[in-house]
Amino acid sequence: MTAEEMKATESGAQSAPLPMEGVDISPKQDEGVLKIIGDLKRLLQRLSRGMR
């Protein structure tokens, strides 16, 4: 294998997407993430009001 071929193989391996096998996001996890996002939005609104 030439140096060029090795570089092409390495760069291809780095850009390959990670497999999603075994990754399961349950609806409960989604709810938790959405709750956290909502809490952060409310916190930011309070902070921005307090700075006026």
PEVENWO-V536382 format. One record per helix or strand. SS is the DSSP state (A for helix, B for strand). FROM is the first residue (numbers start at 1). TO is the last residue. If there is no record, write none. Layout:
# PEVENWO-V536382
[[SS,FROM,TO] [SS,FROM,TO]]
This chain:
# PEVENWO-V536382
[[A,3,15] [A,27,50]]
